[in-house]
Amino acid sequence: MTATAISTTALTKRYGPHQALRELNLTVPTGEIFGLLGHNGAGKTTIVNLLTTLMEPSSGTAEINGHDITTAATAVRRSIGYLPENVQFYDNLTLAENLIFFARLSGVRSVGSRISEVLDFLDFSGHENQRMGTFSKGMRQRAGIAQAILHEPSVLFLDEPTSGLDPQGVAKLRETIISLNTKLGMTIFMNTHLLAEVTKTCTSIGILSSGTLIYQDSVDATLKSFPDQESLEDIYLHIEAGQRA
Amino acid sequence: MTEILTLARKEITDLRRNRFMVVLFAFLAVAVVLSVIVASADFRLKIADYQHYVDALKAAGSSATAPEPSLFPLQMLRGGIEYLEIIGSLFAVVLGYSMITKEKGRGTLALLFSRPLGRYAFIGGKILAVVLLWVSTVAALFLVITASLLVIGNAPLHGGDYVHLFFAAAHTAVYLIMWSLLAMSLASLIRRTGTGLVLALVLWLVVVLIIPQIGDTMDPDNQIPGGLFASLQVDKSHEQAVMAHFTGYETTRDLIEQTSVTKQYERATFAYLGIKNEYNQQPLSFIWAGTFNNTLWLLAALAASVSTAMLSGTKKIILRKVS
């Protein structure tokens, strides 16, 4: 495993005349929980779509565990897990059927035992035979994490993972994310709006503004660098305001 | 290949549990089977009437022989084939279209395409599911139809009839698969769900209803009730002599009809089932000689729809067309 989990070099994405991402240079070391912050439309989801190979960059390159997202997309997909915002499943299928389906597509060998292992790890056993259409938002989110880690990826992408969850759901998800990182050693890349959650969950952050990465450092270093600011939220607003000025 | 099978299996399980699709398929099956059952019951009555007539003659001590009625059991499938041709193709459009739009609408594409799938795995799985679904549905329908002919119609089917039924079933499966794949391609290529569906339905309307209707309207036999020549009491040989002066008209009518794949399907199937009189009770080689061009056009349409679905169902195109 390389020491760098994610790296991008001048990564750019254009939608017609609109530049969603401008020459992004970003490095996320292996073992980090990296939180990407930014206003709506800053380009956070575009980065995740590029890094998960759902989109191709207009220019620039990016690597996941040393695999180029354009020239070695299959290798990238083997080493990543992805939880989209508002994850959806096949509602007519049960949780077990959904997970078997995604496990097979990911090339998992001992599907049955791996699903049990993952559900036990997520403390989510007992719902296997329930149809996904009956699941609550929180349950879907946990099922979403289950499908994302079935094939034991080394990098996990979470797009607004706490979106729509109640406070208990948020706390439960936070615990899960931290244990995925500490117990399974996964590097986690998450987009989020909840700055309080970033302080509790992430080890490093990046701030994206209008497609440009304007800040990147560890959470501890960030808090120390802005002693005048009371919280990460204040720091974020301060940095964003500085960028606009 | 494993991933294609996995995708196809998921698709079929999902469809089996989809109430709307189950209702559509049940409706189609009921319509087709009912039409054959009604025709079979009628067939049985005609045979019974004939038998009563013969028995009555015998009882009266008559030595007269009553000519057997010209009844051909496979011709009873006409209504069923027309249902499959029109309603079946409409359901095939709905099925193919929904298989792609549901993935787009519920946002499962991101989960699929962030996995190490081959370029054509996603659409390959969908195509395989459509093929398996229609082949099994058509096979089941034709088995029930055959049973209805035998049991309800008391129809004397021979070895050759089963072969003719098989060919009609094969043409039907090809025709329905073609429609589903065509709709699937449109769903992949068009961003807006509503626009794509309207386009698919317009295409269905033109190919299934309008073009064949134009051809039928131009047919002298359909211009007045009972047929133009029959109402003028002109026999077949004179009719042919008259029509020989209108070859341009007939060629135009034929060309218009040939642009519709539905008409190609109908011509071939009606020939194999003997619904078209000139092919009734004829050997397979004779029917093939007269209709191979219809079969080839149908296969060409299938090949085109498979290719279009494959090319339009790649990750790059589908994700670009998600609204």
Chai-1 contact restraints between the chains, C-beta under 6 A:
chainA,res_idxA,chainB,res_idxB,connection_type,confidence,min_distance_angstrom,max_distance_angstrom,comment,restraint_id
A,T52,B,S114,contact,1.0,0.0,6.0,A-B,restraint_1
A,L54,B,A110,contact,1.0,0.0,6.0,A-B,restraint_2
A,L54,B,F113,contact,1.0,0.0,6.0,A-B,restraint_3
A,T74,B,P116,contact,1.0,0.0,6.0,A-B,restraint_4
A,R77,B,R115,contact,1.0,0.0,6.0,A-B,restraint_5
A,R77,B,P116,contact,1.0,0.0,6.0,A-B,restraint_6
A,R78,B,P116,contact,1.0,0.0,6.0,A-B,restraint_7
A,Y82,B,S114,contact,1.0,0.0,6.0,A-B,restraint_8
A,P84,B,A110,contact,1.0,0.0,6.0,A-B,restraint_9
A,Q88,B,R106,contact,1.0,0.0,6.0,A-B,restraint_10
A,Q88,B,G107,contact,1.0,0.0,6.0,A-B,restraint_11
A,Q88,B,T108,contact,1.0,0.0,6.0,A-B,restraint_12
A,Y90,B,D14,contact,1.0,0.0,6.0,A-B,restraint_13
A,N92,B,D14,contact,1.0,0.0,6.0,A-B,restraint_14
A,N92,B,R17,contact,1.0,0.0,6.0,A-B,restraint_15
A,N92,B,N18,contact,1.0,0.0,6.0,A-B,restraint_16
A,F101,B,K10,contact,1.0,0.0,6.0,A-B,restraint_17
A,R104,B,T6,contact,1.0,0.0,6.0,A-B,restraint_18
A,L105,B,E3,contact,1.0,0.0,6.0,A-B,restraint_19
A,L105,B,T6,contact,1.0,0.0,6.0,A-B,restraint_20
A,L105,B,R115,contact,1.0,0.0,6.0,A-B,restraint_21
A,S106,B,R115,contact,1.0,0.0,6.0,A-B,restraint_22
